[in-house]
Every structure is written in C-alpha cells, then in structure tokens.
C-alpha cells in the first residue's frame, strides 16, 4: 500500500485539482499539507493582511470538507524545505505531489524540497495546474519563447485548437484522504496567535463555494464583458482574479467559460486569461524582471519624482479625481479594475515621474489578487520597460480617461465624497472651477480637496525627455 502527500500552495480547493487527483488515483491513502512559510509572511508590510485572511477562510472550508471524510489537513508553520521532508519521513510517504509555481523563489524552494524528499527515498511529481499552457508549450517558429503578446495569443489559440478537444477536469477521490492526527498541525482557530497576525476579513468572500458563485454570476454577463469591463462604476469585471491567484477555482473553470463561445465578451475575457499565461511565461523565462526592467536600457531612467508625490499618490490625494478614487478604492477593498491599474500606473511613472518599482511594491502590499507575474508585467507595461509594453510616448491623459469611462462621475464621487457636490462636468477637473463655484459646491480646493500636484501637460513633456535621455544612454552602452 503506497501513501501519497499532496502539498497545497496556490490551489486551495478540492475540485479539479491536478496533483491531488493524481495522488488519489495512485495511492491507497493521501495526506494533504499546507505550510505557512515565514520567509513569505515576514515580508508582508502589515500584521493585518486580507490575503492571509482569505487563505484562512479557504482552508477552513477545505478542512470542513476533509472532516466530512473523517480526515484533516496538516497545517504547518516553518520553512517548507525543512517541514515537507520532515513530514515525508514521519508519515513514511512514498510519493510527494504538488502543482508547479513559476516565481523564482518558489522554483528554488521546490527544487530544494524535491532534493531532500528524494534523498529520503520518496518520489516527487509536479504538475501544470495554474496556467493553460506553460512556456515550453507555446513557442515561436524558432522554438523560443514569445516576447510579443499578439503572436503569443495566436499561437496559444492554435495550440489549444490542435491539442485540446475540451477542457479537462481532474476530480480527486476524496475517500482516499488519510485519517491521521498530526500533533504539530496548527489548529485553524488558533492560527492568528501562532502566526502573529490579526484578522482582516477580505472584501470578497473566500473559498471555493464563493469562487464558483462568482463564476456563475459572471457567466450570466460574460457576453457584455468587452463593453463593461472598463467602466468602474459598473459591475463589469469577473472578480475572479483573486480566486485564480489562490486557486479557490481552477484556471480550467475559467477556461471552460471563456472558450464556450466566440462572442466578443468571451473573446475579450479569453485574451485576459492568455495575458495571464503570457506574464507567467515571462517571469518563468526571464526572472530578472523581478528586480529590473525586461528591457535593460530602461534601467538608465533618472526618475525625477519626489517622495511627497509618491505619498500623495498612495493616499489618493493627488488632486486628480480618477487617480484618487482608484487609489482609495484599492486601500479600502484591495481591488482595482484593470483599466484603472493602467491609468494610475502611467500616472505614477509618466506624470509624477516616479520609478515603476515603487508602484509595483505598493500594489504588491495592497492587492487582494496580488500575483507577482501579473503585477510585474502590468507595471512594466505601464512604464514601457517590459515585454511588449506600451511605447514610452504613449501616456494616458487621466482627465480624458475619467471623462470617457466615468462620464457622470459616479465612481469618483463614491470614493472621493468631498466631490459629491460637483456636476458631471466639474467632477473630473475641480481645479477648473472658480472660487465661487467651489464654495457653492462645498468643495474648496486646498481645504476640502487638494489642488493637482503637477500640471499634466508639462509633466508629459518632461516624461518624454526623460525617457529619450535614458534610451540614448542605453544605446551608447549597447
């Protein structure tokens, strides 16, 4: 009788779980473990983090289902390179199973764990589970990785058409879950004290049941996704990015919906899922993007912005309503639609002239759906330094973006209540009001709401010159 161990990470669900399904198919009994890694936890900027609470709630749901099978999850705290081999030895595990991760730290960790586990005589098996295709499955005609999204998307779709008749589903046999009490396992009701964190309920309910409910809700309006996703006052996005990040639903759940038809809404959402695979590939193949620009010449930029301007951007006090509303929404909910991520990202880099890495780090601390590959890829797109990024001279005008995608100012007023008395025209540019108009609207600039930190037109000129100077330096070094 063989015994398996399935190591949970970014896959907090029982259904459609590739490594767990394989473990249950190949072993008479299967243990399941989740390890809280202090190397990750200690990097969190706050001891109150909604993402940790999301994981907690998701594990609670999983534990309840395991209990219905007379089993439980091993929940451990420590370095996985120590904890996983220790558990393998303690339980006399024959096979370790896990789903692959593409972040540099995770890849190094998994390699080290696998080495230690194999030294104990156990086999190690890893699986593709969090992406549609990995980097070695979608290649150029020269058998290299793609650096431009559109041909990558076309090849992704061609590979899908050639190799996948339908989206597979990997269903574990939960009757194989092992019944064994681990005295070292953290009781979930005690974990806040053990980990030293405070409860911080997320803005979206966690767990697979909630994720599948969000998927069903989105199913009913995916056909309009291409029309609604850019309008922040509408409920036009899927809200599934947090589920895909933590694996409370599978990427195959998302693909089954996306590829069920070729209407414009589904095509637009399919593209977003392919962008997700694309950025995972970039991180997997070119891990230097974690700390530096994909295009090294952009590391020569002499960023001119100030710490005070960065602080105002973080606090949603720039004097540009669309920026401030988006940043306040992020702080309160951990969420921000992709259109606004692009607008505030370009504003930081190309209007406030601040290093994209600072914005990336702020988002990493605040986003409920934080994913290193997607966050890094998005910020490098905004700053023009990344793989298939926007040209450096493409600079979103935040006022035009605001007027186009929130014409009546509903989103602006929701998150900047001091602007509620302004008309649909005034709310986008309150600095254009006269003093009398400000008083009449109950919003005096400099008292109730800040004046704009900078002049957009002037900063645009500075940004282009700043980029051109850096590229000339880069060309000289080349």
Residue pairs with C-beta under 8 A, 6 or more apart in sequence:
1 28
1 29
2 26
2 27
2 28
2 94
2 95
3 27
3 28
3 29
3 30
3 31
3 91
3 92
3 93
3 94
3 95
3 178
4 23
4 24
4 26
4 27
4 29
4 30
4 31
4 93
4 94
4 95
4 96
4 97
5 23
5 30
5 31
5 32
5 33
5 84
5 87
5 88
5 91
5 93
5 95
5 96
5 97
6 17
6 19
6 20
6 23
6 30
6 31
6 32
6 33
6 97
6 98
7 19
7 33
7 34
7 35
7 80
7 84
7 96
7 97
7 98
8 32
8 33
8 34
8 73
9 34
9 98
9 99
9 101
9 106
9 247
10 99
10 101
10 130
10 245
10 246
10 247
11 17
11 19
11 20
11 99
11 129
11 130
11 247
11 250
12 34
12 55
12 58
12 59
12 62
12 207
12 208
12 246
12 247
12 248
13 58
13 62
13 208
13 211
13 247
13 248
13 249
13 250
14 20
14 62
14 65
14 172
14 174
14 208
15 171
15 172
15 208
15 250
16 169
16 170
16 171
16 249
16 250
16 252
16 253
17 99
17 129
17 170
17 172
17 250
18 99
18 127
18 128
18 129
18 170
19 97
19 98
19 99
19 125
19 126
19 127
19 129
20 30
20 32
20 97
20 170
20 172
21 170
21 171
21 172
21 173
22 97
22 125
22 127
22 170
23 30
23 95
23 97
23 172
23 176
24 30
24 172
24 173
24 174
24 176
24 177
25 173
26 95
27 94
27 95
27 176
28 176
29 176
29 177
29 178
30 176
30 177
30 178
31 74
31 87
31 91
31 93
31 177
31 178
31 180
32 66
32 71
32 73
32 74
32 177
33 73
33 74
33 75
33 76
33 83
33 84
33 87
34 59
34 73
34 74
34 75
34 76
35 76
35 77
35 78
35 80
35 83
35 84
36 75
36 76
36 77
36 78
36 186
36 191
36 195
37 78
37 79
37 80
37 109
38 77
38 78
38 79
39 79
39 105
40 105
41 52
41 195
41 197
44 52
44 365
45 365
46 365
47 196
47 197
47 198
48 197
48 198
48 199
48 200
49 197
49 200
50 200
50 201
50 202
50 203
50 334
50 368
51 202
51 246
51 334
51 368
51 370
52 195
52 197
52 200
53 199
53 200
53 201
53 202
53 206
54 202
54 204
54 206
54 242
54 246
54 368
55 206
55 246
56 188
56 191
56 206
57 202
57 205
57 206
57 207
58 206
58 207
58 208
58 246
58 248
59 73
59 75
59 188
60 188
60 207
61 206
61 207
61 208
61 209
62 73
62 207
62 208
63 72
63 73
63 188
65 174
66 72
66 73
66 174
66 177
69 174
69 175
69 177
70 177
70 179
71 174
71 177
71 178
71 179
72 180
72 181
72 182
72 185
73 185
74 87
74 182
74 184
74 185
75 185
75 186
75 188
75 191
76 83
76 87
76 184
76 185
76 186
77 186
77 194
77 195
80 109
80 113
81 109
81 112
81 113
81 116
84 96
84 113
84 116
84 117
85 113
85 116
85 117
85 119
85 120
87 93
87 182
88 96
88 117
88 120
88 122
89 120
91 178
91 180
93 117
93 122
94 122
94 123
95 122
95 123
95 124
95 125
96 113
96 114
96 117
96 122
96 123
96 124
96 125
97 125
97 126
97 127
98 110
98 126
98 127
99 126
99 127
99 128
99 129
99 130
99 247
100 110
100 126
100 127
100 128
100 129
100 130
100 134
101 107
101 110
101 130
102 131
102 134
102 280
102 281
102 283
102 284
102 373
103 283
103 372
103 373
104 283
104 287
104 290
107 284
110 126
113 124
114 124
114 126
117 124
118 124
128 134
129 247
129 250
129 251
130 244
130 247
130 251
130 280
131 251
131 276
131 277
131 280
132 156
132 160
132 251
132 255
132 273
132 274
132 277
133 156
133 159
133 160
133 277
134 280
134 281
134 284
135 145
135 280
135 281
135 284
135 285
137 159
138 146
138 152
138 155
138 156
138 159
138 277
138 281
139 145
139 146
139 155
140 146
140 151
140 155
145 281
145 282
145 285
146 152
146 155
146 278
146 281
147 387
147 388
148 387
148 388
149 274
149 275
149 278
149 388
150 388
152 274
152 278
152 281
153 271
153 274
153 278
156 274
156 277
157 274
160 259
167 252
167 255
167 256
167 259
168 252
169 252
186 194
192 198
192 199
202 242
202 334
202 368
203 332
203 333
203 334
203 335
203 368
204 210
204 214
204 239
204 242
204 335
204 368
206 246
206 248
207 248
208 248
208 249
210 248
211 240
211 243
211 248
211 249
212 249
212 253
214 238
214 239
214 240
214 243
215 238
215 240
215 243
215 249
215 253
215 254
215 257
218 225
218 238
218 239
218 240
218 257
219 257
221 228
221 236
221 265
222 238
222 257
222 258
222 265
222 266
222 269
223 263
223 264
223 265
223 266
224 236
224 265
225 236
225 237
225 238
225 265
225 266
225 268
225 269
226 264
226 265
226 267
226 268
227 236
227 264
227 265
228 234
228 235
228 236
228 237
229 236
229 237
229 268
229 337
229 338
229 339
230 236
230 337
230 339
230 405
231 405
231 406
232 325
232 326
232 329
232 337
232 339
232 340
232 405
232 406
232 411
233 406
233 408
233 410
233 411
233 414
236 337
237 337
237 338
238 269
239 335
240 249
240 254
241 369
241 371
241 374
242 248
242 368
242 369
243 249
244 251
244 254
244 276
244 369
245 369
245 370
245 371
251 273
251 276
254 273
255 270
255 273
257 266
257 269
258 266
258 269
258 270
258 273
259 266
259 270
260 266
272 338
275 374
275 377
276 373
276 374
278 377
278 387
279 373
279 374
279 376
279 377
279 378
280 373
282 289
282 294
282 373
282 377
282 386
282 387
283 289
283 290
283 372
283 373
283 376
283 377
286 294
286 387
288 294
289 376
289 377
289 380
289 386
289 387
290 372
290 376
291 357
292 299
293 299
293 380
293 383
293 385
293 386
294 380
294 385
294 386
294 387
294 389
295 385
295 386
295 389
296 474
297 470
297 471
297 473
297 474
297 475
297 477
297 478
298 383
298 384
298 385
298 467
298 470
298 471
298 474
299 385
300 470
300 471
300 473
300 474
300 477
301 355
301 385
301 466
301 467
301 470
302 466
302 469
302 470
303 353
303 354
303 355
303 466
304 353
304 462
304 466
305 348
305 352
305 353
305 354
305 355
309 318
309 352
309 354
309 453
309 454
310 348
310 352
310 354
310 358
312 318
312 450
312 453
313 323
313 327
313 344
313 347
313 348
313 352
313 354
313 359
314 327
314 362
315 327
315 331
316 323
316 324
316 325
316 326
316 327
316 328
316 331
316 415
316 416
317 324
317 450
318 324
318 327
318 347
318 352
318 450
318 452
318 453
319 430
319 431
319 445
319 449
319 450
319 451
319 452
319 453
320 347
320 398
320 399
320 452
320 453
320 456
321 402
321 409
321 412
321 416
321 419
321 427
321 428
321 429
321 430
322 340
322 343
322 398
322 399
322 401
322 402
322 406
322 412
322 428
323 343
323 344
323 347
323 398
324 415
324 416
325 411
325 412
325 414
325 415
325 416
326 336
326 340
326 341
326 343
326 344
326 415
327 344
328 415
328 416
329 335
329 336
329 340
329 411
329 415
330 336
330 363
330 366
330 367
331 366
332 415
333 368
334 366
334 367
334 368
334 369
335 367
335 368
335 369
336 344
336 367
338 378
339 401
339 405
341 363
341 378
341 382
342 378
342 381
342 382
342 396
343 396
343 398
343 401
344 359
345 356
345 359
345 378
345 379
345 381
345 382
345 383
346 382
346 390
346 395
346 396
347 396
347 398
348 354
348 356
348 358
348 359
348 382
349 355
349 356
349 359
349 382
349 383
349 384
349 463
350 382
350 383
350 392
350 395
350 459
350 460
350 463
351 395
351 398
351 454
351 456
351 459
351 460
351 463
352 453
352 454
352 459
353 459
353 462
353 463
353 466
356 379
356 380
356 382
356 383
356 385
357 379
359 379
359 382
360 375
360 376
360 379
363 370
363 375
363 379
364 370
364 372
364 375
367 375
376 386
377 386
377 387
379 386
380 386
380 387
380 389
381 388
381 389
381 390
382 389
382 390
383 389
384 390
384 391
384 392
384 394
384 467
392 463
392 464
392 467
392 468
392 471
393 464
393 467
395 460
395 463
395 464
397 456
398 456
399 428
399 429
399 456
402 409
402 412
402 428
403 428
406 412
407 424
408 424
409 419
409 422
409 424
409 427
409 428
412 419
412 427
412 428
413 419
413 420
413 422
413 427
416 449
418 443
418 448
418 449
419 427
419 430
419 443
419 449
421 440
421 441
421 442
421 443
422 430
422 433
422 441
422 443
423 441
426 432
426 433
426 437
426 441
430 438
430 443
430 445
430 449
431 445
431 451
431 452
433 441
433 445
435 444
438 444
438 445
442 448
443 449
445 451
